[in-house]
C-alpha cells in the first residue's frame, strides 16, 4: 500500500507541474495570440503576427480542449491530495485515484484523438509559418514595432514571471500531450 501511495504522490506531483505549465502557456501566450489573430488587438497587430486565426485554431485549438480536460483532472488531483485514506472511498486513496483516472481517460479520449490527429500537420504548419517570418517586414510608415508570433513567445517567456515557461519552447509544449496520454491509460 505504501508503494501505491508513493506512485500516486509522484504522479500527482508530475501532473500538477505539467498542468501549471500548460495553464501558464494558455494564459500568457495562447490567449494573447488568439486575441491578435482574431483581430481584437487591431489590424496592424494581426497583419504582423504572421499567423491567421484559422491557422491559430488549427495549430492550437485542440490544445485548448486538452487544457480544459486537464483542468478537470487537476480538480480531481486537488481532491486526491485531501482524501483521508479509507474515509472517503471504500478502497481509500488508491481507489479514488483509480476512479478519477478512469473517468479522466474516458472523458479525454475524443479530445486527445483530435489533438493527435492534428499534431503532425499542426507542427508542420507552425514550422512553415516560422520560416515565412523572414518575409514579414515593417513598412517605412510603421512607427510602432509589432511582434510576430515567435517574438511574442520570447517576450512572454521573458516577462510573464512564470518560471515554468522560461525553459520551454512552443514545440516542447505542443508535444507534451502526445507523450502524456499513454501514461493515463496505463494507470487506468
N, C-alpha and C positions, 0 to 999 in steps of 0.2 A: 504494500500500500504506500509506503514511503517513496518508492521509486516512481509510482504513478503521480504522486504529489509533486515530485521534482520535475517530471516531464511536463506536467500541467503548468507549473510555475515558469519553466523555461519557454514553453510555447506561448503563454500569455505575455511574457516579457518581450519576446521577439515580435509578436504580432502587434503589441501595443506600440512598439517603436516604429514598425512599418506603418501602422495606422497614423501615427503622428506625422511621419514623413510625408505620406500620401496626402493627408489633410493640409499640411503646410503647402505642398505643391499646388493643390487645388485652390486654396485660399489666396496665396500670394502670387501665383503665376497664371493659372488657367482662368480664373475669374477675370483678371485684368486683360489677358489675351482675348478672351471671349468678348469682353466689352469693346475692345478695339476692333476686332474683326467684324463685329455686328454693326459697327458704325456709331456706337454710343459715345465714343471719345472724339468723334468728328471725322470728316472725310480725309483730312490730311494724315491723321494718325493711321487710318485704315489703309490709305494709299501706300504708306511707307513700311507698314508692319511686315509685308512680304508674304501674307497668308490671307486667303479669303475665309469668310465664315463657314462656307461649305467645306473647305479643306480642314479648318479647325474642327468642325463637327466629325469629319471622317477620322482624323487622327486621334482626337481626344474625347469624342463623345461617349464611346464605350467605357473609357477610363472614368468618366464622371459617374456612370452607372455602377462601376466597380466600387468607386468611392462611397456611394450610397449604401451598397450592400456591406461594405467593410464597416460602415458606421453602425449597422445593426449588430455585427459580430462584436464590435468594440463595446457596445452596451451589454452584451452577454458576458464579455470578459470582465467588465467592471463589477457586474453582479457576482461573477465567479470568485473574484478576489474577496468578496464579502461573505460568501457562503460559509456557514458554520457547519463543517463536516456533515454529520448524519441528520442534523436538524431540518434541513431544507429539502432534501431529496433522499429517497429510500436507499440509494447506493452512495450517498454522500457527495462530496465534491467531484469525484471521478464520474459519477453518474450524471451530475449536472453538466459537466464538461462534455461528455459524450452526447448528451441530448442537445446541448447548444450547438455543437459542431455538426451534428446530423441535420438539424434544422437549417443551419447556415449553408451546408453543402447543397441541400435540396433547393433552397432559395436562390443560390448563386449560379447554378448550372447554366441557366439561359444567359445570364449576364456575361459570365466568363466565356461561354461558347461564342457569343457575339464579339467579345473582345479578341479572342484567339483567332477568329475568322478574319478580322480586320488587321491583325497585328503586323504581318509582313508587308501588306500593301501600305499601311499607315506609316511604318518605319521607312519604307522606300520613298513615299511621298515626302516625308519630313526631310530625308537626305537630299532629295531633288530640290526642295524649296531652299535648303541651306546652300546648295550650290548656286541657285539663282540669285541669292542675296547680293552677290558681287555686281550684278547688273542694276541694282537699285541705288540710284544716286540722287542727291538733292539738287534741285534746280537752282539757278542763280538767284531767284527771287525768294527762296526759302530761308528765312532768318532763324526759324526755330528748328532745333535738332530733334528729329523723330527717331525713335528706336525701332529696329526691326525685331522680329520675334526672338532671334538668337541674342541680340544685345539686351533685350528685355530680360531674358533669363539671367544674364550676367549681372544686371542691375538688381534683380530680385534677390539673387543669392548673396550679393554684397550688402544690401541694405535692409533686408527683412528682419534681421536679428534672429532668425531661426537657424540654429547651428546644424540641425538635421539636413538642411539643404545645401550647405556650403561645399560639401564634398561630392554631391550628387550631380549627375548630368541628366538632361531630359531623356536621353536614350536609356540610362540606367533605370530611371523611374518608370519608363514605359515597359521594360522587360520584367520588372518585379512581379506583376500579377501573373505573368506566364510561368514564372518559376515557383510561385507560391501555391497556386490552386491544387496541384497534385498532392501537396502535403496535407491539405484539409481532408481529401478523400482517404488518405492512408490512416488518419486518425479516426475518421468516422467509420 
